[in-house]
Amino acid sequence: MTKAAILEKADKEKRALLTEIEAKEWLKGAGVPVVETKLATSKTEAVEIAKKLGFPVALKIVSPDVVHKSDAGGVKLKLENGTQVAKAYTEIMDNIKKHYPKAEIIGVSVQKMAKPGIEIIIGMTKDAQFGPVIMFGLGGVLVEVLKDVSFRIVPLEKRDAAEMITEIKGFPILKGYRGQDPADIPYLEDLIVKVSDFVDKNPEIKELDLNPVFAYKDGAIAVDARIILESGK
């Protein structure tokens, strides 16, 4: 789906929050690496997609009304076969209907489980005075607990990205800690700049989160993505 099609669909449905699949398609088109993700609107379709992608897979609820998917039981990980996928699909639907009885449910996203790596977050918010601001830090739940993040105003150059990475307290983890593979720092610098360019060229975006991004010794990939549009865009 093209950017124009994504924005037109969101505008028609009067929603600012893009689905995970829409966000990933837009980012992928801009060269940001994301895990391939497909939409399933039935249990049977979820199983078929999982078989095509290859196990293990993850299932996540797709709904503009559910922001914190895990808290509502809308995420199932490490599904090894079709039987587990079918069961997970049913459990996700039941959980969401229980926690969000009035939520609009588009379906469930199916994606192949990515190889684990160092979890980081790259995000963007709009400051009232400075405009778009990029955030970088350790991702997953660590960003909420430690709040170990750095910020820069868009647009960024590579030296800005390098400074963002080295100034967080968790930088030693990215360099490799107690035998763990180090992250590909030059790749992360390029990725931060790429995200900066993406939001700079798309002023329709109000907020963006790539969390987690799995950082490897030879690259990185965004496992989850969230984009919120400016109201009325």
mmCIF file of the C-alpha atoms, coordinates in Angstrom:
data_MODEL
# 
_entry.id   MODEL 
# 
loop_
_atom_site.group_PDB 
_atom_site.id 
_atom_site.type_symbol 
_atom_site.label_atom_id 
_atom_site.label_alt_id 
_atom_site.label_comp_id 
_atom_site.label_asym_id 
_atom_site.label_entity_id 
_atom_site.label_seq_id 
_atom_site.pdbx_PDB_ins_code 
_atom_site.Cartn_x 
_atom_site.Cartn_y 
_atom_site.Cartn_z 
_atom_site.occupancy 
_atom_site.B_iso_or_equiv 
_atom_site.pdbx_formal_charge 
_atom_site.auth_seq_id 
_atom_site.auth_comp_id 
_atom_site.auth_asym_id 
_atom_site.auth_atom_id 
_atom_site.pdbx_PDB_model_num 
ATOM 1   C CA . MET A 1 1   ? 0.000   0.000   0.000  1.00 0.00 ? 1   MET A CA 1 
ATOM 2   C CA . THR A 1 2   ? 1.387   3.417   -0.962 1.00 0.00 ? 2   THR A CA 1 
ATOM 3   C CA . LYS A 1 3   ? 1.638   6.424   1.347  1.00 0.00 ? 3   LYS A CA 1 
ATOM 4   C CA . ALA A 1 4   ? -1.251  8.102   -0.470 1.00 0.00 ? 4   ALA A CA 1 
ATOM 5   C CA . ALA A 1 5   ? -3.448  5.027   -0.084 1.00 0.00 ? 5   ALA A CA 1 
ATOM 6   C CA . ILE A 1 6   ? -2.592  4.694   3.609  1.00 0.00 ? 6   ILE A CA 1 
ATOM 7   C CA . LEU A 1 7   ? -3.408  8.353   4.332  1.00 0.00 ? 7   LEU A CA 1 
ATOM 8   C CA . GLU A 1 8   ? -6.589  8.236   2.266  1.00 0.00 ? 8   GLU A CA 1 
ATOM 9   C CA . LYS A 1 9   ? -7.811  5.144   4.118  1.00 0.00 ? 9   LYS A CA 1 
ATOM 10  C CA . ALA A 1 10  ? -7.033  6.657   7.518  1.00 0.00 ? 10  ALA A CA 1 
ATOM 11  C CA . ASP A 1 11  ? -8.751  9.914   6.588  1.00 0.00 ? 11  ASP A CA 1 
ATOM 12  C CA . LYS A 1 12  ? -11.825 8.108   5.275  1.00 0.00 ? 12  LYS A CA 1 
ATOM 13  C CA . GLU A 1 13  ? -12.095 6.126   8.495  1.00 0.00 ? 13  GLU A CA 1 
ATOM 14  C CA . LYS A 1 14  ? -11.449 9.277   10.579 1.00 0.00 ? 14  LYS A CA 1 
ATOM 15  C CA . ARG A 1 15  ? -8.591  7.802   12.604 1.00 0.00 ? 15  ARG A CA 1 
ATOM 16  C CA . ALA A 1 16  ? -5.161  9.150   13.468 1.00 0.00 ? 16  ALA A CA 1 
ATOM 17  C CA . LEU A 1 17  ? -3.571  5.879   14.604 1.00 0.00 ? 17  LEU A CA 1 
ATOM 18  C CA . LEU A 1 18  ? -2.327  3.744   11.743 1.00 0.00 ? 18  LEU A CA 1 
ATOM 19  C CA . THR A 1 19  ? -2.475  -0.009  12.056 1.00 0.00 ? 19  THR A CA 1 
ATOM 20  C CA . GLU A 1 20  ? 0.826   -1.803  12.626 1.00 0.00 ? 20  GLU A CA 1 
ATOM 21  C CA . ILE A 1 21  ? 0.632   -3.175  9.088  1.00 0.00 ? 21  ILE A CA 1 
ATOM 22  C CA . GLU A 1 22  ? 0.046   0.273   7.550  1.00 0.00 ? 22  GLU A CA 1 
ATOM 23  C CA . ALA A 1 23  ? 2.894   1.755   9.587  1.00 0.00 ? 23  ALA A CA 1 
ATOM 24  C CA . LYS A 1 24  ? 5.288   -1.001  8.532  1.00 0.00 ? 24  LYS A CA 1 
ATOM 25  C CA . GLU A 1 25  ? 4.324   -0.739  4.860  1.00 0.00 ? 25  GLU A CA 1 
ATOM 26  C CA . TRP A 1 26  ? 4.966   3.008   4.868  1.00 0.00 ? 26  TRP A CA 1 
ATOM 27  C CA . LEU A 1 27  ? 8.291   2.615   6.684  1.00 0.00 ? 27  LEU A CA 1 
ATOM 28  C CA . LYS A 1 28  ? 9.388   -0.249  4.438  1.00 0.00 ? 28  LYS A CA 1 
ATOM 29  C CA . GLY A 1 29  ? 8.708   1.922   1.397  1.00 0.00 ? 29  GLY A CA 1 
ATOM 30  C CA . ALA A 1 30  ? 11.075  4.505   2.868  1.00 0.00 ? 30  ALA A CA 1 
ATOM 31  C CA . GLY A 1 31  ? 13.838  1.947   3.344  1.00 0.00 ? 31  GLY A CA 1 
ATOM 32  C CA . VAL A 1 32  ? 13.399  1.332   7.083  1.00 0.00 ? 32  VAL A CA 1 
ATOM 33  C CA . PRO A 1 33  ? 13.895  -2.399  7.820  1.00 0.00 ? 33  PRO A CA 1 
ATOM 34  C CA . VAL A 1 34  ? 10.775  -3.997  9.327  1.00 0.00 ? 34  VAL A CA 1 
ATOM 35  C CA . VAL A 1 35  ? 9.656   -7.563  9.972  1.00 0.00 ? 35  VAL A CA 1 
ATOM 36  C CA . GLU A 1 36  ? 7.293   -8.771  7.228  1.00 0.00 ? 36  GLU A CA 1 
ATOM 37  C CA . THR A 1 37  ? 3.763   -8.636  8.615  1.00 0.00 ? 37  THR A CA 1 
ATOM 38  C CA . LYS A 1 38  ? 0.473   -9.793  7.085  1.00 0.00 ? 38  LYS A CA 1 
ATOM 39  C CA . LEU A 1 39  ? -3.162  -9.207  8.075  1.00 0.00 ? 39  LEU A CA 1 
ATOM 40  C CA . ALA A 1 40  ? -5.447  -12.140 8.878  1.00 0.00 ? 40  ALA A CA 1 
ATOM 41  C CA . THR A 1 41  ? -9.173  -11.600 9.286  1.00 0.00 ? 41  THR A CA 1 
ATOM 42  C CA . SER A 1 42  ? -10.011 -15.184 10.220 1.00 0.00 ? 42  SER A CA 1 
ATOM 43  C CA . LYS A 1 43  ? -8.493  -18.095 12.110 1.00 0.00 ? 43  LYS A CA 1 
ATOM 44  C CA . THR A 1 44  ? -8.065  -20.061 8.883  1.00 0.00 ? 44  THR A CA 1 
ATOM 45  C CA . GLU A 1 45  ? -6.313  -17.179 7.149  1.00 0.00 ? 45  GLU A CA 1 
ATOM 46  C CA . ALA A 1 46  ? -3.971  -16.729 10.126 1.00 0.00 ? 46  ALA A CA 1 
ATOM 47  C CA . VAL A 1 47  ? -2.893  -20.364 9.892  1.00 0.00 ? 47  VAL A CA 1 
ATOM 48  C CA . GLU A 1 48  ? -2.377  -20.129 6.115  1.00 0.00 ? 48  GLU A CA 1 
ATOM 49  C CA . ILE A 1 49  ? -0.246  -16.972 6.430  1.00 0.00 ? 49  ILE A CA 1 
ATOM 50  C CA . ALA A 1 50  ? 1.805   -18.500 9.245  1.00 0.00 ? 50  ALA A CA 1 
ATOM 51  C CA . LYS A 1 51  ? 2.603   -21.542 7.126  1.00 0.00 ? 51  LYS A CA 1 
ATOM 52  C CA . LYS A 1 52  ? 3.729   -19.327 4.242  1.00 0.00 ? 52  LYS A CA 1 
ATOM 53  C CA . LEU A 1 53  ? 5.914   -17.108 6.462  1.00 0.00 ? 53  LEU A CA 1 
ATOM 54  C CA . GLY A 1 54  ? 7.384   -20.072 8.320  1.00 0.00 ? 54  GLY A CA 1 
ATOM 55  C CA . PHE A 1 55  ? 7.259   -20.922 12.014 1.00 0.00 ? 55  PHE A CA 1 
ATOM 56  C CA . PRO A 1 56  ? 7.669   -19.723 14.692 1.00 0.00 ? 56  PRO A CA 1 
ATOM 57  C CA . VAL A 1 57  ? 5.355   -16.725 14.306 1.00 0.00 ? 57  VAL A CA 1 
ATOM 58  C CA . ALA A 1 58  ? 3.793   -13.995 16.432 1.00 0.00 ? 58  ALA A CA 1 
ATOM 59  C CA . LEU A 1 59  ? 0.160   -12.856 16.387 1.00 0.00 ? 59  LEU A CA 1 
ATOM 60  C CA . LYS A 1 60  ? -0.963  -9.362  17.430 1.00 0.00 ? 60  LYS A CA 1 
ATOM 61  C CA . ILE A 1 61  ? -4.354  -7.679  17.492 1.00 0.00 ? 61  ILE A CA 1 
ATOM 62  C CA . VAL A 1 62  ? -4.932  -5.043  14.811 1.00 0.00 ? 62  VAL A CA 1 
ATOM 63  C CA . SER A 1 63  ? -7.292  -2.375  16.124 1.00 0.00 ? 63  SER A CA 1 
ATOM 64  C CA . PRO A 1 64  ? -7.177  1.440   16.124 1.00 0.00 ? 64  PRO A CA 1 
ATOM 65  C CA . ASP A 1 65  ? -8.731  1.324   19.606 1.00 0.00 ? 65  ASP A CA 1 
ATOM 66  C CA . VAL A 1 66  ? -6.098  -0.907  21.248 1.00 0.00 ? 66  VAL A CA 1 
ATOM 67  C CA . VAL A 1 67  ? -2.778  0.843   21.842 1.00 0.00 ? 67  VAL A CA 1 
ATOM 68  C CA . HIS A 1 68  ? -1.272  -1.363  24.566 1.00 0.00 ? 68  HIS A CA 1 
ATOM 69  C CA . LYS A 1 69  ? -1.774  -4.714  22.880 1.00 0.00 ? 69  LYS A CA 1 
ATOM 70  C CA . SER A 1 70  ? 0.197   -6.868  25.318 1.00 0.00 ? 70  SER A CA 1 
ATOM 71  C CA . ASP A 1 71  ? -1.597  -5.535  28.402 1.00 0.00 ? 71  ASP A CA 1 
ATOM 72  C CA . ALA A 1 72  ? -4.935  -6.572  26.909 1.00 0.00 ? 72  ALA A CA 1 
ATOM 73  C CA . GLY A 1 73  ? -3.792  -10.070 25.970 1.00 0.00 ? 73  GLY A CA 1 
ATOM 74  C CA . GLY A 1 74  ? -3.619  -9.130  22.318 1.00 0.00 ? 74  GLY A CA 1 
ATOM 75  C CA . VAL A 1 75  ? -0.167  -10.586 21.620 1.00 0.00 ? 75  VAL A CA 1 
ATOM 76  C CA . LYS A 1 76  ? 0.922   -14.217 21.303 1.00 0.00 ? 76  LYS A CA 1 
ATOM 77  C CA . LEU A 1 77  ? 4.554   -15.132 20.633 1.00 0.00 ? 77  LEU A CA 1 
ATOM 78  C CA . LYS A 1 78  ? 6.627   -18.144 19.586 1.00 0.00 ? 78  LYS A CA 1 
ATOM 79  C CA . LEU A 1 79  ? 3.786   -20.087 17.948 1.00 0.00 ? 79  LEU A CA 1 
ATOM 80  C CA . GLU A 1 80  ? 5.286   -23.259 16.503 1.00 0.00 ? 80  GLU A CA 1 
ATOM 81  C CA . ASN A 1 81  ? 2.473   -24.767 14.404 1.00 0.00 ? 81  ASN A CA 1 
ATOM 82  C CA . GLY A 1 82  ? -0.966  -24.261 12.920 1.00 0.00 ? 82  GLY A CA 1 
ATOM 83  C CA . THR A 1 83  ? -2.777  -25.616 15.966 1.00 0.00 ? 83  THR A CA 1 
ATOM 84  C CA . GLN A 1 84  ? -1.079  -23.084 18.227 1.00 0.00 ? 84  GLN A CA 1 
ATOM 85  C CA . VAL A 1 85  ? -1.837  -20.276 15.763 1.00 0.00 ? 85  VAL A CA 1 
ATOM 86  C CA . ALA A 1 86  ? -5.542  -21.185 15.631 1.00 0.00 ? 86  ALA A CA 1 
ATOM 87  C CA . LYS A 1 87  ? -5.747  -21.331 19.435 1.00 0.00 ? 87  LYS A CA 1 
ATOM 88  C CA . ALA A 1 88  ? -3.870  -18.022 19.792 1.00 0.00 ? 88  ALA A CA 1 
ATOM 89  C CA . TYR A 1 89  ? -6.190  -16.302 17.299 1.00 0.00 ? 89  TYR A CA 1 
ATOM 90  C CA . THR A 1 90  ? -9.239  -17.325 19.334 1.00 0.00 ? 90  THR A CA 1 
ATOM 91  C CA . GLU A 1 91  ? -7.642  -16.296 22.636 1.00 0.00 ? 91  GLU A CA 1 
ATOM 92  C CA . ILE A 1 92  ? -6.645  -12.874 21.268 1.00 0.00 ? 92  ILE A CA 1 
ATOM 93  C CA . MET A 1 93  ? -10.168 -12.189 20.034 1.00 0.00 ? 93  MET A CA 1 
ATOM 94  C CA . ASP A 1 94  ? -11.667 -13.267 23.370 1.00 0.00 ? 94  ASP A CA 1 
ATOM 95  C CA . ASN A 1 95  ? -9.197  -11.126 25.340 1.00 0.00 ? 95  ASN A CA 1 
ATOM 96  C CA . ILE A 1 96  ? -9.828  -7.997  23.299 1.00 0.00 ? 96  ILE A CA 1 
ATOM 97  C CA . LYS A 1 97  ? -13.599 -8.387  23.446 1.00 0.00 ? 97  LYS A CA 1 
ATOM 98  C CA . LYS A 1 98  ? -13.273 -8.692  27.230 1.00 0.00 ? 98  LYS A CA 1 
ATOM 99  C CA . HIS A 1 99  ? -10.979 -5.707  27.757 1.00 0.00 ? 99  HIS A CA 1 
ATOM 100 C CA . TYR A 1 100 ? -12.226 -3.512  24.890 1.00 0.00 ? 100 TYR A CA 1 
ATOM 101 C CA . PRO A 1 101 ? -15.833 -4.573  24.190 1.00 0.00 ? 101 PRO A CA 1 
ATOM 102 C CA . LYS A 1 102 ? -16.453 -1.578  21.923 1.00 0.00 ? 102 LYS A CA 1 
ATOM 103 C CA . ALA A 1 103 ? -13.157 -1.754  20.025 1.00 0.00 ? 103 ALA A CA 1 
ATOM 104 C CA . GLU A 1 104 ? -13.131 -1.908  16.251 1.00 0.00 ? 104 GLU A CA 1 
ATOM 105 C CA . ILE A 1 105 ? -11.258 -5.095  15.370 1.00 0.00 ? 105 ILE A CA 1 
ATOM 106 C CA . ILE A 1 106 ? -9.672  -5.152  11.911 1.00 0.00 ? 106 ILE A CA 1 
ATOM 107 C CA . GLY A 1 107 ? -8.024  -8.534  12.366 1.00 0.00 ? 107 GLY A CA 1 
ATOM 108 C CA . VAL A 1 108 ? -4.778  -10.032 13.616 1.00 0.00 ? 108 VAL A CA 1 
ATOM 109 C CA . SER A 1 109 ? -1.292  -9.432  12.289 1.00 0.00 ? 109 SER A CA 1 
ATOM 110 C CA . VAL A 1 110 ? 0.904   -12.453 11.603 1.00 0.00 ? 110 VAL A CA 1 
ATOM 111 C CA . GLN A 1 111 ? 4.681   -12.090 11.495 1.00 0.00 ? 111 GLN A CA 1 
ATOM 112 C CA . LYS A 1 112 ? 7.621   -14.422 11.625 1.00 0.00 ? 112 LYS A CA 1 
ATOM 113 C CA . MET A 1 113 ? 9.491   -14.282 14.925 1.00 0.00 ? 113 MET A CA 1 
ATOM 114 C CA . ALA A 1 114 ? 12.643  -12.236 14.473 1.00 0.00 ? 114 ALA A CA 1 
ATOM 115 C CA . LYS A 1 115 ? 15.977  -13.446 15.773 1.00 0.00 ? 115 LYS A CA 1 
ATOM 116 C CA . PRO A 1 116 ? 16.488  -11.932 19.256 1.00 0.00 ? 116 PRO A CA 1 
ATOM 117 C CA . GLY A 1 117 ? 18.923  -9.037  19.516 1.00 0.00 ? 117 GLY A CA 1 
ATOM 118 C CA . ILE A 1 118 ? 19.644  -6.030  21.710 1.00 0.00 ? 118 ILE A CA 1 
ATOM 119 C CA . GLU A 1 119 ? 16.333  -4.195  22.065 1.00 0.00 ? 119 GLU A CA 1 
ATOM 120 C CA . ILE A 1 120 ? 16.391  -0.495  21.249 1.00 0.00 ? 120 ILE A CA 1 
ATOM 121 C CA . ILE A 1 121 ? 13.785  2.170   20.579 1.00 0.00 ? 121 ILE A CA 1 
ATOM 122 C CA . ILE A 1 122 ? 13.749  4.916   17.966 1.00 0.00 ? 122 ILE A CA 1 
ATOM 123 C CA . GLY A 1 123 ? 10.881  7.350   18.271 1.00 0.00 ? 123 GLY A CA 1 
ATOM 124 C CA . MET A 1 124 ? 9.645   10.789  17.300 1.00 0.00 ? 124 MET A CA 1 
ATOM 125 C CA . THR A 1 125 ? 7.381   13.347  18.940 1.00 0.00 ? 125 THR A CA 1 
ATOM 126 C CA . LYS A 1 126 ? 6.602   16.935  18.013 1.00 0.00 ? 126 LYS A CA 1 
ATOM 127 C CA . ASP A 1 127 ? 7.715   19.605  20.434 1.00 0.00 ? 127 ASP A CA 1 
ATOM 128 C CA . ALA A 1 128 ? 5.583   22.759  20.487 1.00 0.00 ? 128 ALA A CA 1 
ATOM 129 C CA . GLN A 1 129 ? 8.659   24.956  20.115 1.00 0.00 ? 129 GLN A CA 1 
ATOM 130 C CA . PHE A 1 130 ? 11.222  22.884  18.213 1.00 0.00 ? 130 PHE A CA 1 
ATOM 131 C CA . GLY A 1 131 ? 9.036   20.632  16.035 1.00 0.00 ? 131 GLY A CA 1 
ATOM 132 C CA . PRO A 1 132 ? 9.936   16.975  15.371 1.00 0.00 ? 132 PRO A CA 1 
ATOM 133 C CA . VAL A 1 133 ? 12.366  15.492  17.896 1.00 0.00 ? 133 VAL A CA 1 
ATOM 134 C CA . ILE A 1 134 ? 14.015  12.073  17.525 1.00 0.00 ? 134 ILE A CA 1 
ATOM 135 C CA . MET A 1 135 ? 14.485  9.812   20.557 1.00 0.00 ? 135 MET A CA 1 
ATOM 136 C CA . PHE A 1 136 ? 16.908  6.897   20.922 1.00 0.00 ? 136 PHE A CA 1 
ATOM 137 C CA . GLY A 1 137 ? 17.433  4.472   23.782 1.00 0.00 ? 137 GLY A CA 1 
ATOM 138 C CA . LEU A 1 138 ? 17.296  0.917   25.018 1.00 0.00 ? 138 LEU A CA 1 
ATOM 139 C CA . GLY A 1 139 ? 13.958  -0.541  24.005 1.00 0.00 ? 139 GLY A CA 1 
ATOM 140 C CA . GLY A 1 140 ? 11.289  -2.963  25.170 1.00 0.00 ? 140 GLY A CA 1 
ATOM 141 C CA . VAL A 1 141 ? 10.174  -2.442  28.766 1.00 0.00 ? 141 VAL A CA 1 
ATOM 142 C CA . LEU A 1 142 ? 13.573  -0.927  29.618 1.00 0.00 ? 142 LEU A CA 1 
ATOM 143 C CA . VAL A 1 143 ? 12.617  2.407   28.076 1.00 0.00 ? 143 VAL A CA 1 
ATOM 144 C CA . GLU A 1 144 ? 9.717   2.706   30.545 1.00 0.00 ? 144 GLU A CA 1 
ATOM 145 C CA . VAL A 1 145 ? 11.716  1.541   33.565 1.00 0.00 ? 145 VAL A CA 1 
ATOM 146 C CA . LEU A 1 146 ? 15.108  3.173   32.993 1.00 0.00 ? 146 LEU A CA 1 
ATOM 147 C CA . LYS A 1 147 ? 14.097  6.131   30.798 1.00 0.00 ? 147 LYS A CA 1 
ATOM 148 C CA . ASP A 1 148 ? 17.650  6.014   29.422 1.00 0.00 ? 148 ASP A CA 1 
ATOM 149 C CA . VAL A 1 149 ? 17.126  7.968   26.229 1.00 0.00 ? 149 VAL A CA 1 
ATOM 150 C CA . SER A 1 150 ? 18.662  10.773  24.177 1.00 0.00 ? 150 SER A CA 1 
ATOM 151 C CA . PHE A 1 151 ? 17.023  13.411  21.966 1.00 0.00 ? 151 PHE A CA 1 
ATOM 152 C CA . ARG A 1 152 ? 17.883  15.504  18.918 1.00 0.00 ? 152 ARG A CA 1 
ATOM 153 C CA . ILE A 1 153 ? 15.919  17.952  16.784 1.00 0.00 ? 153 ILE A CA 1 
ATOM 154 C CA . VAL A 1 154 ? 15.110  16.911  13.207 1.00 0.00 ? 154 VAL A CA 1 
ATOM 155 C CA . PRO A 1 155 ? 16.802  16.913  10.732 1.00 0.00 ? 155 PRO A CA 1 
ATOM 156 C CA . LEU A 1 156 ? 19.763  14.852  11.942 1.00 0.00 ? 156 LEU A CA 1 
ATOM 157 C CA . GLU A 1 157 ? 23.142  14.202  10.419 1.00 0.00 ? 157 GLU A CA 1 
ATOM 158 C CA . LYS A 1 158 ? 25.210  11.104  11.082 1.00 0.00 ? 158 LYS A CA 1 
ATOM 159 C CA . ARG A 1 159 ? 27.317  12.804  13.752 1.00 0.00 ? 159 ARG A CA 1 
ATOM 160 C CA . ASP A 1 160 ? 24.121  13.655  15.635 1.00 0.00 ? 160 ASP A CA 1 
ATOM 161 C CA . ALA A 1 161 ? 23.071  10.023  15.529 1.00 0.00 ? 161 ALA A CA 1 
ATOM 162 C CA . ALA A 1 162 ? 26.507  8.917   16.748 1.00 0.00 ? 162 ALA A CA 1 
ATOM 163 C CA . GLU A 1 163 ? 26.252  11.274  19.730 1.00 0.00 ? 163 GLU A CA 1 
ATOM 164 C CA . MET A 1 164 ? 22.747  10.023  20.570 1.00 0.00 ? 164 MET A CA 1 
ATOM 165 C CA . ILE A 1 165 ? 23.990  6.452   20.737 1.00 0.00 ? 165 ILE A CA 1 
ATOM 166 C CA . THR A 1 166 ? 27.111  7.071   22.806 1.00 0.00 ? 166 THR A CA 1 
ATOM 167 C CA . GLU A 1 167 ? 25.523  9.373   25.385 1.00 0.00 ? 167 GLU A CA 1 
ATOM 168 C CA . ILE A 1 168 ? 22.962  6.927   26.780 1.00 0.00 ? 168 ILE A CA 1 
ATOM 169 C CA . LYS A 1 169 ? 24.022  5.136   29.963 1.00 0.00 ? 169 LYS A CA 1 
ATOM 170 C CA . GLY A 1 170 ? 23.303  1.777   28.335 1.00 0.00 ? 170 GLY A CA 1 
ATOM 171 C CA . PHE A 1 171 ? 25.883  2.323   25.588 1.00 0.00 ? 171 PHE A CA 1 
ATOM 172 C CA . PRO A 1 172 ? 28.205  -0.410  27.020 1.00 0.00 ? 172 PRO A CA 1 
ATOM 173 C CA . ILE A 1 173 ? 25.429  -2.917  26.289 1.00 0.00 ? 173 ILE A CA 1 
ATOM 174 C CA . LEU A 1 174 ? 25.494  -1.893  22.634 1.00 0.00 ? 174 LEU A CA 1 
ATOM 175 C CA . LYS A 1 175 ? 29.266  -2.314  22.583 1.00 0.00 ? 175 LYS A CA 1 
ATOM 176 C CA . GLY A 1 176 ? 28.928  -5.917  23.766 1.00 0.00 ? 176 GLY A CA 1 
ATOM 177 C CA . TYR A 1 177 ? 28.622  -6.897  27.402 1.00 0.00 ? 177 TYR A CA 1 
ATOM 178 C CA . ARG A 1 178 ? 29.847  -10.116 29.053 1.00 0.00 ? 178 ARG A CA 1 
ATOM 179 C CA . GLY A 1 179 ? 30.198  -12.053 25.842 1.00 0.00 ? 179 GLY A CA 1 
ATOM 180 C CA . GLN A 1 180 ? 27.072  -10.711 24.146 1.00 0.00 ? 180 GLN A CA 1 
ATOM 181 C CA . ASP A 1 181 ? 27.470  -9.733  20.506 1.00 0.00 ? 181 ASP A CA 1 
ATOM 182 C CA . PRO A 1 182 ? 27.858  -5.965  20.034 1.00 0.00 ? 182 PRO A CA 1 
ATOM 183 C CA . ALA A 1 183 ? 25.347  -4.004  18.004 1.00 0.00 ? 183 ALA A CA 1 
ATOM 184 C CA . ASP A 1 184 ? 26.221  -2.749  14.535 1.00 0.00 ? 184 ASP A CA 1 
ATOM 185 C CA . ILE A 1 185 ? 26.749  0.875   15.610 1.00 0.00 ? 185 ILE A CA 1 
ATOM 186 C CA . PRO A 1 186 ? 27.299  2.338   12.093 1.00 0.00 ? 186 PRO A CA 1 
ATOM 187 C CA . TYR A 1 187 ? 24.089  0.640   10.951 1.00 0.00 ? 187 TYR A CA 1 
ATOM 188 C CA . LEU A 1 188 ? 22.181  2.138   13.896 1.00 0.00 ? 188 LEU A CA 1 
ATOM 189 C CA . GLU A 1 189 ? 23.572  5.575   13.064 1.00 0.00 ? 189 GLU A CA 1 
ATOM 190 C CA . ASP A 1 190 ? 22.307  5.225   9.498  1.00 0.00 ? 190 ASP A CA 1 
ATOM 191 C CA . LEU A 1 191 ? 18.941  3.958   10.746 1.00 0.00 ? 191 LEU A CA 1 
ATOM 192 C CA . ILE A 1 192 ? 18.459  6.939   13.062 1.00 0.00 ? 192 ILE A CA 1 
ATOM 193 C CA . VAL A 1 193 ? 19.244  9.316   10.195 1.00 0.00 ? 193 VAL A CA 1 
ATOM 194 C CA . LYS A 1 194 ? 16.867  7.394   7.931  1.00 0.00 ? 194 LYS A CA 1 
ATOM 195 C CA . VAL A 1 195 ? 14.043  7.752   10.474 1.00 0.00 ? 195 VAL A CA 1 
ATOM 196 C CA . SER A 1 196 ? 14.881  11.464  10.822 1.00 0.00 ? 196 SER A CA 1 
ATOM 197 C CA . ASP A 1 197 ? 14.637  11.900  7.052  1.00 0.00 ? 197 ASP A CA 1 
ATOM 198 C CA . PHE A 1 198 ? 11.380  9.937   7.012  1.00 0.00 ? 198 PHE A CA 1 
ATOM 199 C CA . VAL A 1 199 ? 9.614   12.172  9.532  1.00 0.00 ? 199 VAL A CA 1 
ATOM 200 C CA . ASP A 1 200 ? 11.144  15.321  8.035  1.00 0.00 ? 200 ASP A CA 1 
ATOM 201 C CA . LYS A 1 201 ? 9.634   14.466  4.639  1.00 0.00 ? 201 LYS A CA 1 
ATOM 202 C CA . ASN A 1 202 ? 6.269   13.452  6.113  1.00 0.00 ? 202 ASN A CA 1 
ATOM 203 C CA . PRO A 1 203 ? 4.902   16.302  8.282  1.00 0.00 ? 203 PRO A CA 1 
ATOM 204 C CA . GLU A 1 204 ? 1.599   14.403  8.530  1.00 0.00 ? 204 GLU A CA 1 
ATOM 205 C CA . ILE A 1 205 ? 3.218   12.289  11.254 1.00 0.00 ? 205 ILE A CA 1 
ATOM 206 C CA . LYS A 1 206 ? 2.616   13.442  14.828 1.00 0.00 ? 206 LYS A CA 1 
ATOM 207 C CA . GLU A 1 207 ? 4.258   10.534  16.667 1.00 0.00 ? 207 GLU A CA 1 
ATOM 208 C CA . LEU A 1 208 ? 6.322   7.510   15.673 1.00 0.00 ? 208 LEU A CA 1 
ATOM 209 C CA . ASP A 1 209 ? 7.671   4.575   17.669 1.00 0.00 ? 209 ASP A CA 1 
ATOM 210 C CA . LEU A 1 210 ? 9.841   1.703   16.532 1.00 0.00 ? 210 LEU A CA 1 
ATOM 211 C CA . ASN A 1 211 ? 9.915   -0.484  19.639 1.00 0.00 ? 211 ASN A CA 1 
ATOM 212 C CA . PRO A 1 212 ? 11.506  -2.841  19.854 1.00 0.00 ? 212 PRO A CA 1 
ATOM 213 C CA . VAL A 1 213 ? 14.146  -2.684  17.173 1.00 0.00 ? 213 VAL A CA 1 
ATOM 214 C CA . PHE A 1 214 ? 16.391  -5.741  17.385 1.00 0.00 ? 214 PHE A CA 1 
ATOM 215 C CA . ALA A 1 215 ? 19.999  -4.659  16.931 1.00 0.00 ? 215 ALA A CA 1 
ATOM 216 C CA . TYR A 1 216 ? 22.435  -7.294  15.666 1.00 0.00 ? 216 TYR A CA 1 
ATOM 217 C CA . LYS A 1 217 ? 26.153  -7.400  15.038 1.00 0.00 ? 217 LYS A CA 1 
ATOM 218 C CA . ASP A 1 218 ? 25.316  -7.066  11.336 1.00 0.00 ? 218 ASP A CA 1 
ATOM 219 C CA . GLY A 1 219 ? 22.232  -4.876  11.038 1.00 0.00 ? 219 GLY A CA 1 
ATOM 220 C CA . ALA A 1 220 ? 18.909  -4.289  12.771 1.00 0.00 ? 220 ALA A CA 1 
ATOM 221 C CA . ILE A 1 221 ? 15.185  -4.738  12.182 1.00 0.00 ? 221 ILE A CA 1 
ATOM 222 C CA . ALA A 1 222 ? 12.046  -3.132  13.615 1.00 0.00 ? 222 ALA A CA 1 
ATOM 223 C CA . VAL A 1 223 ? 9.720   -5.709  15.153 1.00 0.00 ? 223 VAL A CA 1 
ATOM 224 C CA . ASP A 1 224 ? 6.875   -3.333  16.025 1.00 0.00 ? 224 ASP A CA 1 
ATOM 225 C CA . ALA A 1 225 ? 5.932   0.075   14.661 1.00 0.00 ? 225 ALA A CA 1 
ATOM 226 C CA . ARG A 1 226 ? 3.408   2.732   15.630 1.00 0.00 ? 226 ARG A CA 1 
ATOM 227 C CA . ILE A 1 227 ? 2.531   5.905   13.717 1.00 0.00 ? 227 ILE A CA 1 
ATOM 228 C CA . ILE A 1 228 ? 0.036   8.548   14.810 1.00 0.00 ? 228 ILE A CA 1 
ATOM 229 C CA . LEU A 1 229 ? -1.011  11.194  12.289 1.00 0.00 ? 229 LEU A CA 1 
ATOM 230 C CA . GLU A 1 230 ? -1.750  14.825  12.925 1.00 0.00 ? 230 GLU A CA 1 
ATOM 231 C CA . SER A 1 231 ? -5.451  15.315  13.652 1.00 0.00 ? 231 SER A CA 1 
ATOM 232 C CA . GLY A 1 232 ? -7.368  15.894  10.458 1.00 0.00 ? 232 GLY A CA 1 
ATOM 233 C CA . LYS A 1 233 ? -4.525  14.700  8.198  1.00 0.00 ? 233 LYS A CA 1 
# 
